[in-house]
Amino acid sequence: MNGEDAGNPQSPTRTPVIVGVGQVLQRLESLGETPARKPLSLMELAARAAAEDARCPKLLSALDSIRVPRGLWPYSNPARVLADRLGSPAAQTATGPISGNMVQRMLNDAAREIVAGRRDAVLIVGAEGEHSKRRAKRAGRDPGWSTPETPPPDRDFDERDFDKQGEWILQEEVQAGLAQAAAIFSLYENARRHARGESLEANRDRIAALWHDFAKVAERNPFAWTREAPDVGTIREATDDNRMITWPYTVRLCSNMVVDQGAAVIVCSTELADRLDIPRDRRVFLSAATDCGATPPMSHRMDFLTVPALGLAGRRALELAGLEPADLDHVDLYSCFPAAVQVAAEALDLSPERPLTVTGGLAYAGGPLNSYVLHAIATTVAKLREKPGRALVSSVGGAFQKHAFGIYASEPGAGGFQYADLDPEAARLPRRERITELSAETTVETYALRYEAGRPAFAAIGCLTGEGQRSWTRTDDPEILQEMESRETCGRRATLVAGKLQKLV
């Protein structure tokens, strides 16, 4: 195994193997039906489903770690409650911050601990109940989410959160209006469109078609939140129920976290799987994995066309597994926004003609905030059981900043589980200089046009000086905002005085 564990030969009995996965979906059509299950109950159901999936209910009592990525719920240590309910009261409890890479990172860490003999069986489980909670509140009802009293978790994965990686967003980026995920990813969408020489309308057509393809996959996924694929025009066009969020993203081009969904994955040592007589046909292997969280804040990125750390982490995962992109039978690219999929597919040399999701993605399969990747892994495991092969699952956290990859296979790799932490390499990647309160003639590099109640509200604009330095400005001028909806803004000349936009030509 690469990284800090390098040099230690792996025992086949310590090979980490996924033996159980579970998914639950709750979609109550009226508040008069059976009371909605709360996120903790959805987590418990998913965990029990994972043990049943392993054909080994007693696996739950063998758990020695339970890990829950944080969500929108109020629980301080849900793993403690689950440990008691599932019959594993001595299990280590852990939580992790809200970040799209957290599930894969927790699994990568569990695999490393199993190889090292520090753990035997780890449950990673998450759930959200935002759909039922919001419906109850709109009806004037208390959703009834109690907060069990629990001790703090035994472990918190915050040790590699943003505060340890440096600032994830700078103050001038916040002031420009870039604190929202849709704004961040639209910077990439708009810059890449301009670089392609694509018109505004052609870009909207293309990404709507991409998301339509994802929605068609969700139609075949029994655990997907949306089972009827909207047509391209319905995804693309802004309407009262599909308002613009940030150009060119409508609601239907964004992740949907207003869902009631849960999922669980159980990974254990091969030795324990043998001892518990878990059938061979239930076993799927995490053969290689990578983590990388060293992408700099937006102001210091060299461009908004690529994400070098993502490519570094994804390509290394394939290399560790001894695979080429064409060897992959299944792929699930993290799909919070279309730009995330496009950047990753290009970086990993994945053809846009092949399916890039196994679930249908965060917009249609559902994006239960911090635990979508559990659903991607669970679906991948099911597919690899149906037909032996290899698969890649990617994840993205923060401001397109943190990346984790897993390579899954029907058979264990010849060298056992392989892992690499790419932070040291990513930290050496070049960084662009930024200037605050700039007074100069500049060129617009990219922008995020934000909407409120379906109307343009302001634009955050990234500008480059002739020497290649970056600065941010912001405008709420109605005439400029309206023009940005019909004319390419990237590449135009912008005059800044003390950081304020004076002229756009």
Secondary structure, DSSP 8 states (H G I E B T S, - for coil): --GGGTT----GGG-EEEEEEEEEE---S-TTSS----HHHHHHHHHHHHHHHTT-GGGGGG--EEEEE--SS--S-HHHHHHHHHT-TTSEEEEE-S-TTHHHHHHHHHHHHHHTTS-SEEEEEEEEEHHHHHHHHHTT-------------SEEGGGGSHHHH--SS-HHHHHHT--SHHHHHHHHHHHHHHHHT--HHHHHHHHHHHHHHHHHHHHT-TT-S--S---HHHHHS-BTTB-EEETTEEGGGS-----EEEEEEEEEEHHHHHHTT--GGG-EEEEEEEEE-----GGG-S-SS--HHHHHHHHHHHHHHT--GGG-SEEE---SSHHHHHHHHHHTT--TTS---SS-HHHHT---TT-HHHHHHHHHHHHHHHS--EEEEEEEETTTTEEEEEEEESS--TT--EEEE-HHHHTTS----B-SS--EEEEEEEEEEEEETTEEEEEEEEEE-TTS-EEEEEE--HHHHHHHTTS--TT-EEEEETTEEEEE-
